[in-house]
Amino acid sequence: MSGCGVWLRTRARLRRFPAALAACGDQAAAYGRCVAAAASGPAELRRDTCLEEFQALRECFARAVSPSPW
C-alpha cells in the first residue's frame, strides 16, 4: 500500500499556500514584526509572546483556504 494519496493532498494544500499568504499579507507582516521585535535584544523569544498576532494569521489562513459558501 502506498502513500500516494497523502502526497497528492499535501501538494494540493501547498499549491494554495501562496494565494493564502497573499490574502493575509497584513496579518503575516504584523506577526513577523512581533516576532522580530521579541527576538531582538538580550531577551530570548518566549512561547505565546506573539499569540494574538499568530491567531489572527491562522484565522486569516483558514478563511483564505476554506471553500466559499456560494
N, CA, C and O atoms as a printed pandas DataFrame, in Angstrom:
     atom_number atom_name residue_name chain_id  residue_number  x_coord  y_coord  z_coord
0              1         N          MET        A               1    0.846   -1.185    0.000
1              2        CA          MET        A               1    0.000    0.000    0.000
2              3         C          MET        A               1    0.884    1.239    0.000
3              4         O          MET        A               1    1.798    1.350    0.817
4              5         N          SER        A               2    0.626    2.140   -0.883
5              6        CA          SER        A               2    1.464    3.334   -0.982
6              7         C          SER        A               2    0.763    4.530   -0.367
7              8         O          SER        A               2   -0.449    4.519   -0.156
8              9         N          GLY        A               3    1.540    5.552   -0.087
9             10        CA          GLY        A               3    1.001    6.775    0.483
10            11         C          GLY        A               3    0.788    7.841   -0.573
11            12         O          GLY        A               3    0.886    9.032   -0.277
12            13         N          CYS        A               4    0.499    7.437   -1.796
13            14        CA          CYS        A               4    0.343    8.378   -2.911
14            15         C          CYS        A               4   -0.756    9.402   -2.638
15            16         O          CYS        A               4   -0.592   10.582   -2.946
16            17         N          GLY        A               5   -1.868    8.965   -2.065
17            18        CA          GLY        A               5   -2.973    9.871   -1.776
18            19         C          GLY        A               5   -2.597   10.960   -0.791
19            20         O          GLY        A               5   -3.048   12.100   -0.906
20            21         N          VAL        A               6   -1.767   10.601    0.179
21            22        CA          VAL        A               6   -1.310   11.576    1.173
22            23         C          VAL        A               6   -0.498   12.660    0.487
23            24         O          VAL        A               6   -0.683   13.846    0.761
24            25         N          TRP        A               7    0.391   12.265   -0.392
25            26        CA          TRP        A               7    1.234   13.249   -1.077
26            27         C          TRP        A               7    0.433   14.124   -2.021
27            28         O          TRP        A               7    0.728   15.311   -2.163
28            29         N          LEU        A               8   -0.568   13.563   -2.664
29            30        CA          LEU        A               8   -1.414   14.370   -3.545
30            31         C          LEU        A               8   -2.166   15.438   -2.753
31            32         O          LEU        A               8   -2.258   16.586   -3.188
32            33         N          ARG        A               9   -2.702   15.062   -1.593
33            34        CA          ARG        A               9   -3.410   16.031   -0.753
34            35         C          ARG        A               9   -2.450   17.092   -0.216
35            36         O          ARG        A               9   -2.797   18.271   -0.141
36            37         N          THR        A              10   -1.258   16.671    0.151
37            38        CA          THR        A              10   -0.259   17.615    0.663
38            39         C          THR        A              10    0.148   18.607   -0.416
39            40         O          THR        A              10    0.235   19.808   -0.161
40            41         N          ARG        A              11    0.394   18.112   -1.608
41            42        CA          ARG        A              11    0.760   19.002   -2.715
42            43         C          ARG        A              11   -0.359   19.981   -3.041
43            44         O          ARG        A              11   -0.099   21.144   -3.351
44            45         N          ALA        A              12   -1.597   19.520   -2.974
45            46        CA          ALA        A              12   -2.734   20.406   -3.246
46            47         C          ALA        A              12   -2.802   21.526   -2.212
47            48         O          ALA        A              12   -3.073   22.676   -2.559
48            49         N          ARG        A              13   -2.560   21.196   -0.946
49            50        CA          ARG        A              13   -2.553   22.234    0.096
50            51         C          ARG        A              13   -1.411   23.203   -0.111
51            52         O          ARG        A              13   -1.592   24.410    0.055
52            53         N          LEU        A              14   -0.246   22.709   -0.467
53            54        CA          LEU        A              14    0.912   23.580   -0.673
54            55         C          LEU        A              14    0.719   24.501   -1.873
55            56         O          LEU        A              14    1.227   25.622   -1.875
56            57         N          ARG        A              15   -0.004   24.046   -2.890
57            58        CA          ARG        A              15   -0.272   24.908   -4.041
58            59         C          ARG        A              15   -1.159   26.089   -3.676
59            60         O          ARG        A              15   -1.078   27.142   -4.308
60            61         N          ARG        A              16   -2.002   25.924   -2.667
61            62        CA          ARG        A              16   -2.885   27.015   -2.241
62            63         C          ARG        A              16   -2.183   28.005   -1.319
63            64         O          ARG        A              16   -2.701   29.100   -1.095
64            65         N          PHE        A              17   -1.030   27.654   -0.783
65            66        CA          PHE        A              17   -0.353   28.498    0.202
66            67         C          PHE        A              17    0.002   29.890   -0.319
67            68         O          PHE        A              17   -0.259   30.862    0.391
68            69         N          PRO        A              18    0.580   30.052   -1.513
69            70        CA          PRO        A              18    0.913   31.410   -1.977
70            71         C          PRO        A              18   -0.309   32.337   -2.048
71            72         O          PRO        A              18   -0.209   33.513   -1.701
72            73         N          ALA        A              19   -1.436   31.829   -2.486
73            74        CA          ALA        A              19   -2.638   32.661   -2.553
74            75         C          ALA        A              19   -3.118   33.025   -1.150
75            76         O          ALA        A              19   -3.551   34.152   -0.910
76            77         N          ALA        A              20   -3.041   32.071   -0.232
77            78        CA          ALA        A              20   -3.452   32.346    1.147
78            79         C          ALA        A              20   -2.525   33.374    1.779
79            80         O          ALA        A              20   -2.982   34.267    2.493
80            81         N          LEU        A              21   -1.237   33.257    1.523
81            82        CA          LEU        A              21   -0.283   34.208    2.074
82            83         C          LEU        A              21   -0.517   35.600    1.498
83            84         O          LEU        A              21   -0.419   36.594    2.217
84            85         N          ALA        A              22   -0.822   35.674    0.215
85            86        CA          ALA        A              22   -1.101   36.967   -0.408
86            87         C          ALA        A              22   -2.363   37.591    0.175
87            88         O          ALA        A              22   -2.432   38.807    0.349
88            89         N          ALA        A              23   -3.351   36.772    0.476
89            90        CA          ALA        A              23   -4.603   37.279    1.040
90            91         C          ALA        A              23   -4.430   37.726    2.485
91            92         O          ALA        A              23   -5.233   38.509    2.992
92            93         N          CYS        A              24   -3.393   37.237    3.149
93            94        CA          CYS        A              24   -3.192   37.520    4.573
94            95         C          CYS        A              24   -1.903   38.303    4.808
95            96         O          CYS        A              24   -1.255   38.139    5.842
96            97         N          GLY        A              25   -1.538   39.135    3.873
97            98        CA          GLY        A              25   -0.280   39.868    3.970
98            99         C          GLY        A              25   -0.184   40.766    5.186
99           100         O          GLY        A              25    0.873   40.837    5.813
100          101         N          ASP        A              26   -1.257   41.451    5.535
101          102        CA          ASP        A              26   -1.222   42.346    6.694
102          103         C          ASP        A              26   -1.002   41.572    7.991
103          104         O          ASP        A              26   -0.216   41.986    8.843
104          105         N          GLN        A              27   -1.700   40.447    8.134
105          106        CA          GLN        A              27   -1.553   39.633    9.345
106          107         C          GLN        A              27   -0.174   38.998    9.410
107          108         O          GLN        A              27    0.420   38.909   10.484
108          109         N          ALA        A              28    0.344   38.550    8.254
109          110        CA          ALA        A              28    1.680   37.949    8.226
110          111         C          ALA        A              28    2.736   38.986    8.585
111          112         O          ALA        A              28    3.686   38.680    9.306
112          113         N          ALA        A              29    2.578   40.207    8.091
113          114        CA          ALA        A              29    3.531   41.267    8.402
114          115         C          ALA        A              29    3.488   41.628    9.889
115          116         O          ALA        A              29    4.529   41.846   10.509
116          117         N          ALA        A              30    2.291   41.689   10.453
117          118        CA          ALA        A              30    2.153   42.008   11.878
118          119         C          ALA        A              30    2.804   40.925   12.738
119          120         O          ALA        A              30    3.483   41.232   13.717
120          121         N          TYR        A              31    2.596   39.663   12.371
121          122        CA          TYR        A              31    3.211   38.563   13.124
122          123         C          TYR        A              31    4.735   38.610   12.980
123          124         O          TYR        A              31    5.458   38.422   13.959
124          125         N          GLY        A              32    5.212   38.856   11.778
125          126        CA          GLY        A              32    6.655   38.947   11.560
126          127         C          GLY        A              32    7.278   40.089   12.344
127          128         O          GLY        A              32    8.352   39.923   12.922
128          129         N          ARG        A              33    6.625   41.244   12.377
129          130        CA          ARG        A              33    7.134   42.371   13.159
130          131         C          ARG        A              33    7.191   42.029   14.645
131          132         O          ARG        A              33    8.157   42.363   15.330
132          133         N          CYS        A              34    6.152   41.362   15.136
133          134        CA          CYS        A              34    6.105   40.987   16.547
134          135         C          CYS        A              34    7.231   40.024   16.899
135          136         O          CYS        A              34    7.909   40.202   17.911
136          137         N          VAL        A              35    7.429   39.011   16.073
137          138        CA          VAL        A              35    8.492   38.033   16.330
138          139         C          VAL        A              35    9.861   38.701   16.251
139          140         O          VAL        A              35   10.729   38.437   17.083
140          141         N          ALA        A              36   10.058   39.559   15.262
141          142        CA          ALA        A              36   11.340   40.252   15.118
142          143         C          ALA        A              36   11.606   41.140   16.323
143          144         O          ALA        A              36   12.730   41.179   16.824
144          145         N          ALA        A              37   10.592   41.851   16.795
145          146        CA          ALA        A              37   10.766   42.721   17.949
146          147         C          ALA        A              37   11.040   41.906   19.213
147          148         O          ALA        A              37   11.867   42.293   20.038
148          149         N          ALA        A              38   10.346   40.783   19.359
149          150        CA          ALA        A              38   10.531   39.953   20.549
150          151         C          ALA        A              38   11.877   39.244   20.544
151          152         O          ALA        A              38   12.436   38.969   21.606
152          153         N          ALA        A              39   12.399   38.945   19.366
153          154        CA          ALA        A              39   13.667   38.211   19.277
154          155         C          ALA        A              39   14.881   39.127   19.318
155          156         O          ALA        A              39   16.000   38.655   19.523
156          157         N          SER        A              40   14.684   40.414   19.130
157          158        CA          SER        A              40   15.824   41.324   19.143
158          159         C          SER        A              40   16.167   41.671   20.585
159          160         O          SER        A              40   15.311   41.643   21.469
160          161         N          GLY        A              41   17.403   41.988   20.796
161          162        CA          GLY        A              41   17.837   42.354   22.135
162          163         C          GLY        A              41   18.309   41.148   22.929
163          164         O          GLY        A              41   18.402   40.041   22.399
164          165         N          PRO        A              42   18.603   41.366   24.192
165          166        CA          PRO        A              42   19.181   40.298   25.016
166          167         C          PRO        A              42   18.179   39.230   25.456
167          168         O          PRO        A              42   18.571   38.102   25.754
168          169         N          ALA        A              43   16.896   39.572   25.499
169          170        CA          ALA        A              43   15.902   38.592   25.947
170          171         C          ALA        A              43   15.647   37.567   24.849
171          172         O          ALA        A              43   15.710   37.878   23.659
172          173         N          GLU        A              44   15.359   36.343   25.271
173          174        CA          GLU        A              44   15.062   35.307   24.285
174          175         C          GLU        A              44   13.572   35.265   24.000
175          176         O          GLU        A              44   12.756   35.703   24.811
176          177         N          LEU        A              45   13.240   34.745   22.863
177          178        CA          LEU        A              45   11.850   34.640   22.431
178          179         C          LEU        A              45   11.133   33.613   23.293
179          180         O          LEU        A              45   11.616   32.494   23.469
180          181         N          ARG        A              46   10.002   33.988   23.819
181          182        CA          ARG        A              46    9.230   33.103   24.702
182          183         C          ARG        A              46    7.942   32.666   24.008
183          184         O          ARG        A              46    7.413   33.355   23.136
184          185         N          ARG        A              47    7.465   31.520   24.419
185          186        CA          ARG        A              47    6.218   30.988   23.879
186          187         C          ARG        A              47    5.070   31.948   24.182
187          188         O          ARG        A              47    5.028   32.559   25.250
188          189         N          ASP        A              48    4.151   32.076   23.249
189          190        CA          ASP        A              48    2.951   32.906   23.361
190          191         C          ASP        A              48    3.226   34.400   23.419
191          192         O          ASP        A              48    2.334   35.176   23.762
192          193         N          THR        A              49    4.455   34.822   23.088
193          194        CA          THR        A              49    4.752   36.248   23.065
194          195         C          THR        A              49    3.918   36.949   22.013
195          196         O          THR        A              49    3.421   38.050   22.254
196          197         N          CYS        A              50    3.756   36.343   20.866
197          198        CA          CYS        A              50    3.005   36.940   19.752
198          199         C          CYS        A              50    1.744   36.131   19.453
199          200         O          CYS        A              50    1.353   35.979   18.296
200          201         N          LEU        A              51    1.123   35.624   20.490
201          202        CA          LEU        A              51   -0.026   34.738   20.323
202          203         C          LEU        A              51   -1.186   35.425   19.610
203          204         O          LEU        A              51   -1.814   34.825   18.738
204          205         N          GLU        A              52   -1.475   36.667   19.967
205          206        CA          GLU        A              52   -2.593   37.378   19.345
206          207         C          GLU        A              52   -2.373   37.535   17.836
207          208         O          GLU        A              52   -3.295   37.320   17.049
208          209         N          GLU        A              53   -1.159   37.906   17.436
209          210        CA          GLU        A              53   -0.843   38.069   16.025
210          211         C          GLU        A              53   -0.883   36.727   15.295
211          212         O          GLU        A              53   -1.356   36.644   14.162
212          213         N          PHE        A              54   -0.381   35.673   15.955
213          214        CA          PHE        A              54   -0.398   34.347   15.348
214          215         C          PHE        A              54   -1.830   33.863   15.126
215          216         O          PHE        A              54   -2.145   33.311   14.072
216          217         N          GLN        A              55   -2.690   34.067   16.115
217          218        CA          GLN        A              55   -4.076   33.627   15.975
218          219         C          GLN        A              55   -4.788   34.379   14.853
219          220         O          GLN        A              55   -5.588   33.796   14.122
220          221         N          ALA        A              56   -4.497   35.668   14.718
221          222        CA          ALA        A              56   -5.096   36.440   13.630
222          223         C          ALA        A              56   -4.632   35.899   12.276
223          224         O          ALA        A              56   -5.431   35.788   11.346
224          225         N          LEU        A              57   -3.347   35.562   12.162
225          226        CA          LEU        A              57   -2.814   34.997   10.918
226          227         C          LEU        A              57   -3.422   33.629   10.643
227          228         O          LEU        A              57   -3.785   33.328    9.506
228          229         N          ARG        A              58   -3.533   32.814   11.656
229          230        CA          ARG        A              58   -4.110   31.476   11.491
230          231         C          ARG        A              58   -5.571   31.549   11.041
231          232         O          ARG        A              58   -5.990   30.798   10.161
232          233         N          GLU        A              59   -6.339   32.448   11.642
233          234        CA          GLU        A              59   -7.742   32.606   11.238
234          235         C          GLU        A              59   -7.854   33.112    9.805
235          236         O          GLU        A              59   -8.738   32.689    9.060
236          237         N          CYS        A              60   -6.963   34.011    9.423
237          238        CA          CYS        A              60   -6.978   34.513    8.054
238          239         C          CYS        A              60   -6.656   33.391    7.067
239          240         O          CYS        A              60   -7.315   33.270    6.034
240          241         N          PHE        A              61   -5.648   32.571    7.377
241          242        CA          PHE        A              61   -5.325   31.428    6.511
242          243         C          PHE        A              61   -6.520   30.495    6.398
243          244         O          PHE        A              61   -6.835   30.019    5.307
244          245         N          ALA        A              62   -7.187   30.229    7.514
245          246        CA          ALA        A              62   -8.338   29.322    7.490
246          247         C          ALA        A              62   -9.438   29.873    6.593
247          248         O          ALA        A              62  -10.061   29.119    5.846
248          249         N          ARG        A              63   -9.686   31.187    6.659
249          250        CA          ARG        A              63  -10.700   31.794    5.790
250          251         C          ARG        A              63  -10.254   31.763    4.328
251          252         O          ARG        A              63  -11.071   31.559    3.430
252          253         N          ALA        A              64   -8.963   31.964    4.093
253          254        CA          ALA        A              64   -8.464   32.031    2.718
254          255         C          ALA        A              64   -8.509   30.671    2.017
255          256         O          ALA        A              64   -8.710   30.621    0.803
256          257         N          VAL        A              65   -8.330   29.577    2.743
257          258        CA          VAL        A              65   -8.292   28.265    2.096
258          259         C          VAL        A              65   -9.624   27.528    2.165
259          260         O          VAL        A              65   -9.801   26.512    1.493
260          261         N          SER        A              66  -10.559   28.023    2.966
261          262        CA          SER        A              66  -11.844   27.323    3.032
262          263         C          SER        A              66  -12.644   27.611    1.761
263          264         O          SER        A              66  -12.556   28.706    1.206
264          265         N          PRO        A              67  -13.407   26.649    1.312
265          266        CA          PRO        A              67  -14.202   26.875    0.101
266          267         C          PRO        A              67  -15.270   27.928    0.358
267          268         O          PRO        A              67  -15.841   27.994    1.447
268          269         N          SER        A              68  -15.532   28.735   -0.634
269          270        CA          SER        A              68  -16.537   29.783   -0.481
270          271         C          SER        A              68  -17.926   29.153   -0.395
271          272         O          SER        A              68  -18.177   28.115   -1.009
272          273         N          PRO        A              69  -18.833   29.779    0.366
273          274        CA          PRO        A              69  -20.151   29.166    0.557
274          275         C          PRO        A              69  -21.042   29.225   -0.663
275          276         O          PRO        A              69  -22.080   28.563   -0.661
276          277         N          TRP        A              70  -20.713   29.970   -1.707
277          278        CA          TRP        A              70  -21.573   30.023   -2.884
278          279         C          TRP        A              70  -20.956   29.385   -4.020
279          280         O          TRP        A              70  -21.548   29.340   -5.099
